[in-house]
Amino acid sequence: MESEQLYHRGYCRNSYNSIASASSDEELLDGAGVAMDFHTTEDDNLLDGDAASPGSNYVMTNGGGAPSTTTHLLDFLEEPIPGVGTYDDFHTIDWVREKCKDRERHRKINSKKKESAWEFTKSLYDAWSGWLVVTLTGLASGALAGLIDIAADWLNDLKEGVCLSAMWFNHEQCCWTSNETTFAERDKCPQWKSWAELILGQAEGPGSYIMNYFMYIYWALSFAFLAVCLVKVFAPYACGSGIPEIKTILSGFIIRGYLGKWTLMIKTVTLVLAVASGLSLGKEGPLVHVACCCGNIFSYLFPKYSKNEAKKREVLSAASAAGVSVAFGAPIGGVLFSLEEVSYYFPLKTLWRSFFAALVAAFVLRSINPFGNSRLVLFYVEYHTPWYLFELIPFILLGVFGGLWGAFFIRANIAWCRRRKSTRFGKYPVLEVILVAAITAVVAFPNPYTRQNTSELIKELFTDCGPLESSQLCQYRSQMNGSKAFSDNPSRPGGPDVYAPMWQLCLALIFKIIMTIFTFGLKVPSGLFIPSMAIGAIAGRIVGIAVEQLAYYHHDWFLFREWCEVGADCITPGLYAMVGAAACLGGVTRMTVSLVVIVFELTGGLEYIVPLMAAVMTSKWVGDAFGREGIYEAHIRLNGYPFLDAKEEFTHVTLAREVMRPRRSDPPLAVLTQDDLTVDELQSTINETSYNGFPVIVSKESQRLVGFALRRDITIAIENARRKQEGITLNSRVYFTQHAPTLPADSPRPLKLRSILDMSPFTVTDHTPMEIVVDIFRKMGLRQCLVTHNGIVLGIITKKNILEHLEELKQDKEPLAAPWHYHKKRHPASHGSNGKPRSRVHHVQLIRSFQDGRVGGGGRGGGGGGGRGDDDSEEEVHLLDGSNL
C-alpha cells in the first residue's frame, strides 16, 4: 500500500521498482511516511505565479544557445544538469521528491558498500553523518550561548559602573574576592566604582544620582543604536525572535540567507547589545535562531544534508531543540519544544538526534558555567516546602491572568506591528529603536526592579526567602522582637519594608506590559520568553505575598485552618512567581507540554507539576477563548508567510470548485498538450503567463489529464536541449509521451520532455469539500492539486488560494449556508446541467450563469464565503467556442 501511494504520487518514477522491492517493511513505511505522515502545518510555494516572489519570472530567449535567466532546478533528465537540485528563493521544497532522492542515494550507497573498503568507509561516514552534524551543532550552540550570557551580563553592568581591578569582570565577579562586603550590601566593594564615583568622585547625593542616571541612558542608547545599525547594514534577517521564520522554514519554505553566516555573526553580536540596552526583550527566543544557523552551516559539510532540503530540515529541528536547551537549561523541554511548537516533519530518528543535540549543548554550557552558579540558567531555583490543595485557587487565577495577558498582548502587538508596516513610521527603524530605548531607560532607572537585568529580576522573584537572602522582598519582621533579622521562626508577618517593594512591583508590572508590546517586533534581536515570564513572575509574586500574609493573619479561616498551623510556613511566594511566569508564557505562545517540562527542569521537583499544569492549561483555555493563534502564528500571518496552521479548524461548507483558479472573470486555464506543441508555442505560453506549472492534457479535443509540468523544469530542459542536442529549433515538436509522434520527414528533431512530467499529480474532483482539501494540504505538504471533472481538468488549487480562502472566511461573521450544489437537480456525470450529453472540446473554464443580477459565490480571491442570491444557479463548463458543457 505504501509503495502504491508513492507510485501514485508520481515522483521519482524510475525508483518505484526499488521501493517496491525494499528489503524490509520498515523501509517501505519510511518511504511512504513522507507522503502521508505530515502531522503539523506548513506553508508552501505560491505555485500559481506570485509575481512578487523572486525567481518567479522566467524569460525565455529565442537564441539557440542563450542561457535562461533561471537556474537551480531539479529534473530527472538522462544527464545531470549543473546547478539542479536546489530551489529558488521564496519557494517551497517538494517533500515527496526530496525523500525519494534520499532513498535512491541510500540504496546506491548500500549497493556499493560491498565492492571495496573505500565504499564501505563511505557508507559508514554517510550513516554517521547525521550524528556528527548534530554534535557539531550542539557544541557550537552551547559555546555561543555561553559567550552571549557572559558578554550580556558584562555590558549590562557597564551601564552602572566598571571594575577597576579587572575590566572584564561584571559587578558580581568584581566583588567575589573582596573582604569588605557586608551581608546587607554584598554588591558593594571598593573594586567596583559607579560612574558617579569615577567622574564626580562621590557615591551619594543628588549629583551622583543624576550622573548615574545620565550614564545609564547614554549606554542604553549606545547599545541600542549600535545593534540596530549592525542589523540594518549587514544582516536584516537578524532582527526579531526568529521563531516564526524558523517554523516557516521547517515547513519547507526557502528563505535564502536567513540561516547564513552573516546572520549568525550579526545576530550573536546584536543580541548581546540588545539585551544590554535594557529593552524589554530576552535572548532565549533568538538563541533558537542562532542554533538553527549553526545547524544550517554545519549541514553543508555533509552532502547527505547539503543536497537534500528535506533532510536539512531534520537537522534544523534538532538545532531548535539545542537552542531551547541552552536558553533554559532544559534539554528534555527543548526536544518537546521542537516537537510541539516549531517542527513540521519529526520522525523518530530526528527525535533521537534532537535529544542528543540538546544534551551536547547543555553539557557545553554547563562546562562554561557562565553564571558562576554551576547551573545552566541564572534563575534556577529549588523549593523545599510542599503546596496545599487550597492553593489551586490562586494558581488557577494566575492561569486566567496569563490567558488574558496573552490574548491582550497578541492583539495589541499585532495591531502596532500592522500600523508600523502601513505608516511612514516603519520606514525609520533606527529612529524607532532609539525612541523606544530612550523611553525604556528613562522610565526604568528610578525603579530598581526595572533597572536591573530581566533575568536577574526573575531570579529574585523566584527565590524563596531564607537566611541568606538580602532582597527587599524578604525583609520580614520577626514576631518575637520586631527586628528585621530573619529568625528561626518560620512565621512571616510583613512589614513596611515588604509593602514598599510591592508598590514598586506593581509599577514594574505596568511598565513591562506596555513596553513589551512596543518592543517585540523592533529591528533588533528580540525574544519574548523572558519578558512574558517576568510579567507573570511579578504578578505571581504579588499574589503569593498577598496569600501568605492572608494565611498568617487569618490562619483560623476554613481555607487555612487544616493546613496552616500557627507559626507554620505554608505559603511559598516564589512558587507563585514561577507558576505565574509559566502561565503568562503559555498565554502568549500557547505552549503546553513543553512549557511545563521546561519549568519543571528549572525547579528540579516533581512536586510542583500539578500547579504548573493547572495554570498552563487554564491560560491556554482562556487565551483560546479570544483566538486560537499564538504570537508566532499571528506574526506568520502578519508577514504573509504561506503557512497552514493545524490549530485552525475549517468549519465552513465550500467546495473545491469555489476556491480553484481560474475564476469566472479570469482567463481560461493555461494547459499544454502532450504531443502537438512546438518549442516556439511552448516558449510563448511560458513568456505570456506567470504560472509556475502547467497541466498537460491529451489533446485539445480530449482534455483528459496526463500530468503536470513545472515551469522551471520546462525552462531548464529546453535550454539544456539547445546546448547539447543538435537540430532543436523553434519549430521542433515537443512531446510528453513515451514515443515520439509521427512527423513528416522534413520536420526538425522533436524534443522529448516526458522525464520532467509528473505523471500522477494530486487531483480532487470539483465537488470535493474544502474541509478535505485543506486537511490534505496540511498533512501531505502539497504544493498544488488539480481540480478535475470526469478526468477533464477544470482548474488548480494552490496553498496561496487556500490561505486567501481561509482569510476571507475569517472575515465573515456568519457561518456559510449550504451551497446551492446540494439542492440542485443532479444529472449523470456524462451529461451537462441541462440533461444533455456532454461534448468534448478544448480549453475549459468553470463559470456560473447568473439570473436576475445575482452576485455569485466565491468572491474575490476564491473565498466561497460571499453572499449568494436566493435563486438556484446552474453550473456550466464554458468552452472557447461559446458552447456549454
N, C-alpha and C positions, 0 to 999 in steps of 0.2 A: 504493500500500500504506500509506504513512504517513497519507494523508488518511483512508483507511478505518479505520485504528486510532483516529484522533481521533473519527471518527464513531461507532464502536462504543463509545467511552468515554462518549458521551452528553452532554458538556458543551458549552455554547455552540453548541447545535444550529443556531441561526439563522445562524451564521457558517460553516457547513460548505461552502456553495457558494463562499464567498470563499476558503476554504482550498483547496478542490479546484481553483480557477481561479487559483492563485497564479502570479505572473509567472515564477518560476524554481524549479528543483528545490531550490535552497538554501533557499528559503522553506518548501517542503514539508518538507524534512528538519528545519529549525529548529522548525517547528510540531509535528512528531511527536516530536522529541527529548525534550521534557519528559515525554512519556508513557512513553518506552521507555529513556532513557539515564540513569537514576539509578544511578550506579555505586557510590556509597557508602551507608553505612547511615543510617537515620534513625529517629526516633521519631514517634509520631503521636497524634492525638486519641483519647481514650477514648470511642469513639462509643457504646458500649453503656451509657452513663449512669453515669459515675463521679460519684457524688453529692458527693464531696469537692471536685471541681473547681468553682471559682467560675463562675457563669453556667450551670450545668447544670440548674438547676431553673427551669422556665418555668411560671408560674402564670397561667392564663387567667382572665379575668373575664367575667361574664355581661352587664355593661353594654355598651350598644351603642357608646359612644364612649370607654370606659375604656382607657387606654393599657396596653400589655403591659409586663411587667417586663423585657423584653429588647429590646435594640437591636443594632445592628451586625450586619446580616445581608445577605448577597448573594443576590439572586434576580434572575430575568430577567422581571420583570413589564413590562407595557407602559409604565408610567410609573415613573421612578426614585423611590425612597423615600429621604428624608433619613436619613443615617446608615448606609446599606447599603455593602457592600464591605469591611467590616472584620470582624475575628474577635474572639470573646470571649477573655478571659484564660485561659491554660492550655488552649487549644485548638490544633489543628493546621491549617495552611493546606491548601488544595486546590491542589496544584501544577498540575494539568492545567487547571483552571478559571482560575487566575491567568494562565497562559500564554496561554490563549485570549483573555482580556481584553486582554492586552498586544498580541496580534496584531490584534485588532479596532481598538484605539486607533491602532496603527501604520498600518493600512490607511486609517483615517479621515483621518489627517493627510496621508498621501500623496495621497489623492483630492482634498484641498482645497488643496494647496500651489500648484497652478497657477491658482487662482482670483484671487489678489491677491498683492501684495508682502508684505502683513502675514501672510498664511497661509504664504507661502514662508519668511518670517523665523521664524515659529513652528516650522516643520518643521526648520529649521537648529538652532534652540535645542533642540528635542527630540533631534535627532541628537547634539548635543554635550553634552547634559546629563550623560551618563554620565562623560565625561572631566572635566567640571567638578566633579562631586561627588567623584570620586577624587582630583582635585588638591587640593580643599579638605581632604579627609580626610588626605592626606599632609602638607600644610602644618601642620594642627593637631596631628597625631601627632608630627611632628618637633619642633615647638615645645614641646609638653607634655613630651616625653621629655627634651629639654634642660633644661627647668625642673626636672623631677624629679631628674635627675642632679646638678645644681648644688645644689639645696636639700638633698638627702640627704647629699651629701659635707659640706656646711657643718654640718648638725645632728649628723652622726656625729663630726666633730672637736670639736663643742661639748661633748661628754661628757668630753673630756680637757683642754680649756683654751679660751682665747679670744685673738684677735689684737687687741692694744691699738691698733695703728696704724690698722687698718680692721676694724671688727667684722664686715663682710660677707665677709671673706677666710677661707678654710679654712686648715688648717695649712700645706699646701704652698704656697699662694699667698702666705701671710704672709711666708714666708722667701725668696721669689723675689728680692727687691731687697736682701736683707741681704748685707753684705760680711764677716760674722763667722761664717759657717758653714764647717765643715770637710768633707772628703770622707767621713770615717767617721761624722760626726754632722751630716749635711746637713739634717736636720729640726729642728735646734736653732738658734734665733736669739733675740736679745733681744726682738724684737717679739712673739713668741709666749710666752704665760705659761700655765702649768698652773694648775689651781685651787688646788693647794697653795701655789704661789708667790703667788697673789693673796690667799689667806685667811691663810696662816701665815707667808708671807714667806720660805720656804725651799723649795728644789727637791729636796733629797736628805734621806734619813733615814727612819726608821720612821713618824714623824708625817706627813710629806708623802705617803708611800705609802698610809697609811690614809685620809688626806683625799682623795687622788685616787681611791682605791677607793670611798669613800662617794659622792663626786660622780658617779662613773661609774654606780653603781647608781641614784642619785637621778634622773639624766637619763634613763636607760633606762626606769625605771618611769614617769616622767612622760610620755615619748613614747608608750609602750605604752598607758597609761591614757587619754590624750587620743585616740589612734587608735580604740580600741575604743568609747569613748563616742560619738564622732562617727558611727561606723558604726551603732551601736545606735539612736541617736536620729534621725538624718537619712536614712540610706541603708543599710538592712540588706543590700541586694543588693551593696554594695561590698566585702563580705568575700570571702576566698578568692582563688584564682587567677583564676577566671572562665572558664577554657578548657573545662571540662566543660559549663557552661551555654552557652557560645558554640557548641560542637558541637551541642548540643541545639537551639538557636535556628536555626542554619543548616540543620538537617534539617527545619525547618518548624514547630517548636513556638513558641507565643506565650507570652512571659513579660513582661507589661507592667511597665515601669519599670526593667527590668534594664539597658537601654541608654539611660536617660534622662539629663536634665540634672543632676539631683541626684546620681545615681550617679556621673556623670563628675566632678563637683566634689569630692565626698567621697572618691572613690577616689584622685584625684590628691593630695589633701592627706594622707589617711591612709596612702597608700603611702609617702610621704616619711617620715612619723613611724614607721611600722612598720620600715622599713629602718634608720632611725637608732637605733631602740631596741636594735639588736643581736640581735634574734631570728634564728633560723636560717631565714631566708627570703630571697627575692630579688624584684627588681622587674621582671624580664624577662617572666614569665608575665602578671602584671596589666597590663603595657603592651599586650598584645593586647586585653584588655578595654577599656582606655582608648581605643585606636584604634577599636574597634568602636563605642563610644559616640559618638565623633566622626562615624563614617560614618553611624550611625543618625540623628543630629541633623541633619547636612547633607542627608540624603536627603529630609527633609521640606520642603526648599526647592524641590524639583523634583517636580511632580505625577506624572511618569513613575515615580518610585520611592515617593513617599509613599502612592499609592493602589494599589500593587501589592506585596504581601508577597513574592512570588517574586523580583521584580526587586530589591527592597530587599536580599534575601539575597545577590545578586551584589555589591552594594556592601560588605556585611559581609565577604564573602570577600576582597575587595581590601583592606579595612581590617585584617583579621587579618595579611595579608602585610606591610602597613606597620608593624604593631606589632612583628613579629619583626625587621623590617629595622632599626628604631631600637633594639631591645633588644640585638642582637648586631652591628650594623653589617654585616648580611648581606642585601642586597636580593634576591639570587637565592635564597638559603636561605629567606627569608621567603615567597617565592612558592611554593616547593616545600613548605614547612611548611603553608601554607594548602591546597594541593592534597592532600597526603598525610595530614594529621592532622585538620583541622577541617572542611573544606568537604564539602558533600553534592552540590550541583549546581554543576559547574565547567566551563561551556562555554569555547570558545576565546576569545570576546570578554572573558570575565572574566579569563582568563589574561593577556591584554594589559593590561587595566586594573589588575590586581594588580601586574604588573611596574612600571607607571608610578607607581602609588601608592607602592610601596616605593622607587622611585627618588627621588620628590619628598621623601618622609620622610627618607631618608638624606641628601639634599642639604641640607635644612634643619638637620638635626642636625649635619652637618659644618660648616655656616656658624656655628652657635652655638659649636661647639668646647667642650663643657662640661668636658672633662678637660685641656684645655691641651696636648694632645699631637698635635693635628691628626688624631686618629683618632676613630672612632665609638664605640669601646668602650675601657674602661680597660685591659683585659688583652690588647691587640693585641700579637702577638709575631712575630718573624722569626727563622728558624733558617738557618744558613749551612753546616751540616755534613750530609752525607748519612746515611742509615740503611743498615744492612747486613742481609743475609739472616738471619743467626742471631738478629737482634733480633725476628723474627716470633714467636719462642717466648715472650719476656716480654710482647709485645704481645697475644698470644692469651690468656695468663694474666690479663692485665688485663681482657680481654673476659669471661673466665669470672668474675672478681671482680665486674665490672659487672652481669652477669646475675644472679648470686647476690644481690648487694645489691638490685637492683631487685625480685626476687621477694620477698625478705625485707621490704623496705620496704613494698611494696604490701599484703602480708598484715598486717603489724604496724600500719600506719597505718589500714587499713580496720577492723581489729579495735578499735582505740582510738576511731575515729570512731563505730563502731556502739555501743560502750559509752557514749560521750558522749551519743548520742541516746536510749539506753534507760535512763539513770540520771539522778538529780537533779543530777549534776554539770554536765550540759549546760544546765541552766536558769540557770546563773550564768556567762555568757560573760565578763563583765568580771573576775570573780574568777579564772577560768581563765587569761585573758591575763596578768593581773598576776602570778599564781603562776609561770607559765612564764617570763615576762620576768625575774622575780626570780632564779629558778634559773639562767637563762642568764647573767645579769650577774654573779652571784656566782661561778660556775664559770669564766666566760670571762676575767675580768680578769687573773688570775695568769699565764695563758699568752699570750704575745704573738701567737701565731698564731690564737687565738680572740678576742682582744681587738680586733684590727683588723677593718675592714670586709671582708666576704667577697670582694667584687670585688678589693680590694687584695691579699688573700691569694692569690687565683687568679693575679693578675698576678705576684706574687713567685714562685709555684710554676712558672709557665710560663716565666719569664725564664731565658735561658741565661746562665751565669756568664761575665762578661767583665771587662775592666779598669775599667769604670765602675760595676760593681755592688758595693754595700756590704752585701748581705744576708748574714745569718749562714750561709745555705746555701752561700755562695760563699767561705767562709774556708778556702781551700786552702793547704797548706804546700808551699812550693817545695822541690823535691828538691835544688836547688843549695845553698841557705843555710838552709833550715828556717824562714824567716820567713813571716809571713802575707801579705806583699805578693804581688801577682799578677805573676808574671814572664812573660817571653815564651815560656817552655817550656810547651807545651800539656799536659804530663802533670799529672795532678791527684790526687795522693795525699791522702786525707782525714785530718784531724787531730781532736783533741778538740773543736775549735770547730765541726766539722761533725757529729760524732756526738751532741753535746748537743742541737742542734736536731732531730735525728732522733727523740729521745725525746719532745720537745715535739710533733712532728708526729704521732706515734703516739697521744698523749693527745688531740690535737685531732681526730684521725680518730674515735676512740671517742666523743668529745663531740658531734661533728657528727652521727654516725649516730643517737645516742639522741635528741638534741634535735629533729632534723628530723622524726622520727616523731611527736612530740607537738606540733610547731608547725604542720605543714601541716594545715589544717582549722580553725584558730582563727578567731574572728570579727574578723579584721583582714585587709587585703590581704596575701596570702602567695603568692609564686611558688616553684616547685620547681626551676627550671633551675639557678640559681646554687648552692643547697645541694648538689644532686646533682653538679654539676661540681666543687665544692670537695672533696667526699668522694673523687671519682675522681682529682682532681689531687693530693691528699695521698698517696693510695695509689700513684699513678704516680710521684711524685717520690721516694718511699721506695724503690720498686723501681728507678728509674733510678739513684739514687745507689749502691744495692747492686750493680747490674750494672756500673756504672762502676768502682767500687773492685775488684770481682772481675776485670774486664778489666785493670786496672792491675797488680795484684799477681800475677795468674796469666795473663799475656799469652802464655805458652807452651802454654796449653791448646788443644786442637784447634778449639774454637769460636772462639777469638780469634786464633789463630796466623796465619791467612790475611789477616785484615782489620785487626787492631790491632797495629801495629808498636810497638817500644819507644819510648816518649815520644810516641806518636801520640794524638791526641784523637779517639776513635772513638765515644764514647757521649755523648749529649746528654740529661741528666736532665729538662730542660724539655720535651722531646718526649714523654717517658714520661708526664709530668704531663698534657699535652694529650690523649694517647691515653686515659689513664685517665679523664679528665673526660668525653670523648665516650662511652666505654664505660658509665660509670655513668648518664649521662643517657639513653643508649639503653636500658639495662636497665630504667629506671623508666618511660619513656614509650613504648618500643618503636618509636621513630622510627629510620629507616634512611637513606634517600637525603637527605632534607632535613637531617638532623643532620650527615652527612659534609660536605655543601656548606657548612653554617654554619661548621663548624670549619675547613674549607678556606679560607673567606673570612677567618677570623681570622688565619691564618698567611700567606696570600698565596702559597703554594707548592704546585705540583702534585706535588712530590716525595714528599709525606707522605700522599697519598690512599690508597695501598695499606695502610699500617699502620692508618689510621683505618677503612677498610672492613673489614679483618680483625677489629679489635677490636669494632666496632659490630655486625657480623653475628654474631660469637661471643656477645656479650652478649644479642642477641635470641634466638638459639637456646637458650642456657642459660635465659633467662627464660621462654621459651615452654614449656620442659620442665616448669615448675611452674605454668603458667597463661598463656593467650594474652592476657589482659586487661592493658592498660597502666593506669597510675594514673588517667588521666582516664576511661577506660571503667569502671573499678572505682567511681569516685565517682559516675558517672552511674547505675550500678545501685544504689549505696547510697542515693542521693537519690530513687530511684523515678522518674526521668525515662523516658518512653516512647521508647526508643531501640533500634533493631535494629542490632547491630554486625555488619558484614560479615566480621569476623575469625572469628566463631564458625561452626563447621561443624555442620550438622544431620545427624546420622548415625542417628537413631532411625527406626523403621518405625512410623509412625502415619498415620492418615487424617484428612481434614478433618472427618468426622462425629464424631470423638473430641474435637475441640477446639471445635467450634461451640457456640453458645448458641441455644436453651435446652438445658440438660442434662436428664437423666431426671427429676430431682426439682424442676426449675424449672417455672414456669407456662408455658403454650403461648406460642409466638411471637406477639407483637402485630403484626398486619398491618392494612392499610387496603384496602378495596375501591375499585375505580376509579370507581363511579358510584352507589352506593346508601347512602352515608353522609350524615348531616345534620351541620350545624355543631355542634349540641349533642353528638352522638355523637363527633365528632372531638375536641372540647374535652375530653370525658370521658376519651377514650383518652390524650390528652396529659397531663391532670392526674393520672391514675391510674398513670402509668408515668414512669420517669425516663430512658427511652431517648432518644438524640439523633437517631434516624432510624427510619423505618418502611418495610418493603417494601410495595409496592402490588400487589395481585393482581386478577385479572379479576373474580372473584365468590367467594362462599362455596362454591359448588358446583364451580367450575373450579380455583381456586387457582393458576392459571398466573401467572407473574411478569410484571408490566407495567413496573415501575420502582421507584425508591427516592426517598423524600421526606425531607428533613431536618426535624427538629423545629422549628428556629428559622425555616426558610423558611415552614412552615405557620403558625407563630405570627404572624409579621410580615404574611403575606399576608392572614390573617383580619382582623387589626386594621386594616390598610390598607383592606380592602374595606368594613369597617364605617364608616370615616371618609369614604370617597369614593364609595361606591355606595349608592344607596337601595334599600330592600327586602330587605337581607340580615338575616335573623333566625336564631334558633336552629334553626328548622325548615327552613332553606334547604338544598337538596340540594347536596352537594359532589361535583364530578366532576373526574377527571383525564384524561378523553378529549378528543378534538378537538371533538366535537359534544356538545351537551347531551342528556341522556336525555329520553325522552318523559315529561312530567309532566302531572298534572291542571291544568285551567285555573285553579283557585283556589290553586295552590301558590305559595309565595313565590319570589322571584327566586333562581335557583341561583347557586352560586359556582364559578367555573372556576379550577382550580389546576394546569392542565397545564404552565404556564410554569415552575413550580418543580420539576417532576418530572424526575429523571434517568432518561431512557428506556432507557439501556443501562448499568446498574450492572455492575460486575465480578462475575462469578459463577464458581464452581467446582462440580463435582459432589461428592457425598458420598464418593465413592471416590478423590478426588484425594489423592495422598500429601502430607503436610505439608511434606516437603522442597521440593516445588514451590511450595506456598502461601507458605512463608517466603521463598523466593527471589523470588517475585513481589512480595511486600510490600516487600522491600528495594529492588528495582530500579525499581519503579514508584511508590513512595511512597504506597501505597494507604492510605486511611482505614479502609476496611472492604471486605469482599467477602461476597456471599451464597452460601449453600450450597443447591443445588437437586438434585432427583432427577426426571428426566424433565420438567423445567420447573416442577415443584412446589417451592415454597420450603420448605426444612426448617429453616434456621437462618441465623445470621450469625456471621462471624469478624471480630473487630477486632484492632487491634495489641495492645491490652491482653490479649486472650485468648492471642495468640501469645507475649507476654512471660511470662505466667503459665505457659504450657505449657513454654517453654524453661527456666524456673526450676525447675519440678518435675522436668524431665528431668535437670538438673544434680545434683539430689539423689539420683537413682537410681544406685546403684553399678554395677549390672549392666546390660548392654545389653538393650534390649527384644527379646523374641521376635517372630517374625512374627505379625501379628494373626490372629484367628480368621477374618476375612473371606477370607483367602487359601485357606482349607481347606474352606469350607462349600460346599454344593451350590448351583450357580448356576441361576437361572431367567431367562426373558426379562424385559426391562425392563418390559413391560406386565403382569407377573404378580408377585404377592407372594411372600414366603418360603415359603408353603405350596403354591405352584404354581398357585394360583387367580388369575383375572384381578383386577386392582385396581379398586376403585370410586373415584368422585370425590366427596369431601365437603369440609367446610371445615377449620378450623384443624388444623394438623398438628404433631406433635412426635415426634422420633426417640427411641425407647427400645429397651431390650433385655429379653427375657424371661430370667429367671434361674432356673436349675434347681439343685436341691439346695443352696440358700442361698449361691450363689456371689456374690462381690463383683465388680462389673463394672469394665471398664477405663475409663480416663479419669480417675477420681478427682476430687478437689476441684479446681476451677479449670480443668478441661479438660485435665488433664495427659496422659492417654493412656498414662502410664507406670506406672500402678498394677498390682498383681498381678491375674491372672485365674485362674479355675479351669481345670482340665484339660479340662472338657467343652466341647463346642461350644455356642455360644449363637446365638440366632436374632434377626435384625434385624426390627423391626416399626415401622410408622408408626402411632402411636396417634392415633386420632381422637376428637373430642369426644363422639361418640355411643356410644363404647365398642367399636366395631368395629376390626378391624385391617386395615391396608393392605398 
